[in-house]
Amino acid sequence: MNDLVIMKNQQAVTSSLRVADTFGKQHKDVLEAINTKISTAENSALLENMFVEGQYTASNGKSNPMYYMNRDGFAFIVMGFTGHKADNFKLQYIKAFNEMEDQVKFQVPSTLPEALRLAADQAEKISVLQPKADYTDSMLANKGLETISMIAKNYGYSTREFNKLLHGLGIQYKQGKTWLLYAKYQDEGYTHVEPYEYTNSDGIKQVRNTMKWTQAGQKFLYDFLKSKGIMPLVEQPA
């Protein structure tokens, strides 16, 4: 019963997966219950603030949908779960929500040493988060196109390894000597294919197409790879 509640985006939440596991439900049934509530309730706008879509990777490597829910969303979805055992689980969740939310309440320092300690803790957190801010800020500030070799370098991969990684994740495929996006990503403005001139081993100038990544494409890659636990070098633990 550990990790019933976690912190996500500075809010105590649980997941549809955790609820299904704890209450002995099929995850698909919990998803259906949430989707039904959101799509049919008169207060659907309010409910959408209680639930946030997410993804998880199943044992077969497939990415599947799930939901994160805050305290209100949890209460709304499990209120129909009945029985003595279900009531015990509800109480454990309530306790977990309370404990998690208590951990993040801002504690006002009452003495100078406490204030200094708080400032030092905040400075340390900022120093840890700064590399991430630097990476995402520089990525989003770059309005131009970026080569895959530079993106691969940011992740600690060779160009060949990174291209194979993206192929294995179902993002791109190779046509001749050019990597192209699979159909479901082609019209999202993630890449731009442009010709470049090179000289072959016989000294003859030729033209070949190459795919470069737009700002939107780089953001997509960052978010997609992060969901798989793959982070840029600057965000990886020391």
C-alpha positions as CSV (number, residue, x, y, z in Angstrom):
1,M,0.0,0.0,0.0
2,N,3.0,2.3,-0.5
3,D,2.9,5.2,-2.8
4,L,-0.9,5.5,-2.9
5,V,-0.4,9.2,-3.5
6,I,2.4,11.1,-5.3
7,M,3.3,14.6,-6.1
8,K,2.8,15.8,-9.6
9,N,2.9,19.4,-10.7
10,Q,2.9,20.5,-7.1
11,Q,-0.3,18.7,-6.4
12,A,-1.0,15.5,-4.5
13,V,-2.5,13.0,-6.9
14,T,-3.1,9.3,-7.4
15,S,-3.5,7.4,-10.7
16,S,-6.2,5.2,-12.3
17,L,-3.7,2.4,-12.3
18,R,-3.1,2.6,-8.6
19,V,-6.9,2.9,-7.9
20,A,-7.6,-0.2,-10.0
21,D,-4.8,-2.2,-8.4
22,T,-5.8,-1.2,-4.8
23,F,-9.5,-1.8,-5.2
24,G,-9.2,-5.0,-7.3
25,K,-10.7,-3.4,-10.4
26,Q,-9.8,-3.8,-14.1
27,H,-7.9,-0.8,-15.2
28,K,-10.1,-0.6,-18.3
29,D,-13.2,-0.4,-16.1
30,V,-11.7,2.5,-14.1
31,L,-10.8,4.3,-17.3
32,E,-14.3,3.8,-18.7
33,A,-15.8,5.1,-15.5
34,I,-13.7,8.3,-15.6
35,N,-14.4,8.9,-19.3
36,T,-18.1,8.3,-18.8
37,K,-18.2,10.8,-15.9
38,I,-16.3,13.5,-17.9
39,S,-18.3,13.1,-21.1
40,T,-21.8,12.9,-19.6
41,A,-21.8,14.9,-16.4
42,E,-23.4,18.3,-16.4
43,N,-20.3,19.6,-14.5
44,S,-17.9,18.1,-17.0
45,A,-15.7,21.2,-17.0
46,L,-15.2,20.9,-13.2
47,L,-14.5,17.2,-13.6
48,E,-11.8,17.8,-16.2
49,N,-9.9,19.8,-13.6
50,M,-9.9,16.7,-11.4
51,F,-8.5,14.4,-14.0
52,V,-5.4,14.7,-16.2
53,E,-4.6,12.3,-19.0
54,G,-1.3,10.4,-18.8
55,Q,0.5,7.5,-20.3
56,Y,2.2,4.4,-18.9
57,T,4.4,1.7,-20.6
58,A,2.9,-1.8,-20.3
59,S,5.1,-4.9,-19.8
60,N,4.9,-5.5,-23.6
61,G,6.5,-2.0,-24.2
62,K,3.2,-0.5,-25.5
63,S,2.2,3.0,-24.4
64,N,-1.3,3.0,-22.9
65,P,-3.6,5.7,-21.5
66,M,-4.2,6.4,-17.8
67,Y,-5.4,9.2,-15.6
68,Y,-4.0,11.2,-12.8
69,M,-6.6,12.4,-10.3
70,N,-6.5,14.8,-7.4
71,R,-8.2,14.3,-4.1
72,D,-11.6,15.5,-5.5
73,G,-11.3,13.3,-8.5
74,F,-10.4,10.3,-6.4
75,A,-13.4,10.9,-4.1
76,F,-15.8,11.3,-7.1
77,I,-14.7,8.1,-8.8
78,V,-14.6,5.8,-5.8
79,M,-17.7,6.9,-4.0
80,G,-19.6,4.1,-5.6
81,F,-17.1,1.4,-4.4
82,T,-18.8,-0.3,-1.4
83,G,-18.0,-2.8,1.2
84,H,-15.9,-3.0,4.4
85,K,-12.7,-3.6,2.5
86,A,-13.4,-0.7,0.1
87,D,-14.0,1.6,3.0
88,N,-10.6,0.7,4.6
89,F,-8.9,1.5,1.3
90,K,-10.7,4.8,1.1
91,L,-9.5,5.7,4.6
92,Q,-5.9,4.8,3.7
93,Y,-6.1,7.0,0.6
94,I,-7.5,9.9,2.6
95,K,-4.6,9.5,5.1
96,A,-2.1,9.4,2.3
97,F,-3.5,12.5,0.7
98,N,-3.4,14.4,4.0
99,E,0.2,13.3,4.7
100,M,1.4,14.3,1.2
101,E,-0.3,17.7,1.3
102,D,1.1,18.4,4.7
103,Q,4.6,17.8,3.4
104,V,4.3,20.6,0.8
105,K,2.7,23.2,3.1
106,F,4.9,26.2,3.3
107,Q,6.5,26.5,6.7
108,V,7.3,30.1,7.7
109,P,10.6,30.2,9.6
110,S,10.3,31.5,13.1
111,T,14.0,32.1,13.7
112,L,17.0,33.5,11.7
113,P,18.8,30.1,11.6
114,E,15.6,28.5,10.2
115,A,15.3,31.3,7.6
116,L,18.9,30.8,6.6
117,R,18.4,27.0,6.4
118,L,15.3,27.5,4.2
119,A,17.2,29.9,1.9
120,A,20.0,27.4,1.6
121,D,17.6,24.6,0.7
122,Q,15.9,26.7,-1.9
123,A,19.3,27.7,-3.4
124,E,20.2,24.0,-3.6
125,K,16.9,23.1,-5.3
126,I,17.4,26.0,-7.8
127,S,20.9,24.7,-8.6
128,V,19.5,21.3,-9.3
129,L,16.7,22.5,-11.5
130,Q,18.8,25.1,-13.4
131,P,20.3,22.7,-15.9
132,K,16.8,21.7,-17.0
133,A,15.7,25.3,-17.3
134,D,18.8,26.1,-19.3
135,Y,18.2,23.2,-21.7
136,T,14.5,23.8,-22.2
137,D,14.9,27.6,-22.4
138,S,17.7,27.3,-25.0
139,M,15.7,24.8,-27.0
140,L,12.5,26.9,-27.1
141,A,14.5,30.0,-27.8
142,N,16.0,28.5,-30.9
143,K,13.5,29.4,-33.7
144,G,15.6,27.7,-36.4
145,L,16.1,24.1,-37.5
146,E,18.3,21.7,-35.5
147,T,20.1,18.7,-36.9
148,I,19.6,15.2,-35.4
149,S,23.3,15.0,-34.6
150,M,23.1,18.0,-32.3
151,I,20.0,16.7,-30.5
152,A,21.6,13.3,-30.2
153,K,24.7,14.9,-28.6
154,N,22.5,16.6,-26.0
155,Y,21.3,13.1,-25.0
156,G,24.7,11.5,-25.0
157,Y,24.1,9.4,-28.1
158,S,25.8,9.1,-31.4
159,T,23.8,10.2,-34.4
160,R,23.4,6.5,-35.5
161,E,22.3,5.3,-32.1
162,F,19.8,8.2,-31.7
163,N,18.3,7.5,-35.1
164,K,17.9,3.9,-34.2
165,L,16.3,4.8,-30.9
166,L,13.7,7.0,-32.6
167,H,13.0,4.3,-35.1
168,G,12.5,1.8,-32.3
169,L,10.1,4.1,-30.6
170,G,8.0,4.3,-33.7
171,I,8.8,8.0,-34.5
172,Q,10.7,7.7,-37.8
173,Y,11.7,5.3,-40.5
174,K,14.5,5.2,-43.2
175,Q,13.8,5.7,-46.8
176,G,16.9,5.3,-48.8
177,K,19.4,7.3,-46.9
178,T,16.9,9.8,-45.5
179,W,15.0,9.4,-42.2
180,L,11.4,10.4,-42.3
181,L,8.6,10.6,-39.8
182,Y,5.9,8.0,-39.6
183,A,2.5,9.2,-41.0
184,K,0.9,10.1,-37.6
185,Y,3.7,12.7,-37.0
186,Q,4.2,14.0,-40.5
187,D,1.7,16.8,-40.5
188,E,2.6,18.2,-37.1
189,G,5.3,20.6,-38.2
190,Y,8.0,18.7,-36.3
191,T,10.5,18.4,-39.1
192,H,11.6,20.0,-42.4
193,V,13.3,18.0,-45.2
194,E,15.8,20.0,-47.2
195,P,18.4,19.1,-49.8
196,Y,22.1,19.5,-49.2
197,E,25.1,19.2,-51.5
198,Y,28.0,16.9,-50.9
199,T,31.0,15.5,-52.7
200,N,31.1,11.7,-53.0
201,S,34.2,9.5,-52.9
202,D,34.7,10.0,-56.7
203,G,34.8,13.8,-56.3
204,I,31.4,14.2,-57.9
205,K,29.0,16.7,-56.4
206,Q,25.6,15.3,-55.5
207,V,22.5,16.3,-53.7
208,R,20.8,14.4,-50.8
209,N,17.8,15.2,-48.6
210,T,18.2,15.6,-44.9
211,M,15.6,15.9,-42.2
212,K,15.9,18.7,-39.6
213,W,13.8,19.3,-36.5
214,T,11.8,22.4,-35.9
215,Q,11.3,24.1,-32.5
216,A,8.0,22.2,-32.1
217,G,9.7,19.0,-33.1
218,Q,12.4,19.4,-30.5
219,K,9.7,20.1,-27.9
220,F,7.9,16.9,-29.0
221,L,11.0,14.8,-28.8
222,Y,11.8,16.2,-25.3
223,D,8.3,15.4,-24.0
224,F,8.1,12.0,-25.7
225,L,11.5,10.8,-24.5
226,K,10.9,12.2,-21.0
227,S,7.8,10.0,-20.9
228,K,10.0,7.0,-21.6
229,G,12.5,8.0,-18.9
230,I,15.1,9.3,-21.4
231,M,16.5,12.7,-20.4
232,P,19.1,15.1,-21.8
233,L,22.5,14.8,-20.2
234,V,22.1,18.0,-18.2
235,E,19.0,16.6,-16.5
236,Q,20.4,13.1,-15.8
237,P,21.5,12.5,-12.2
238,A,25.2,13.0,-11.5
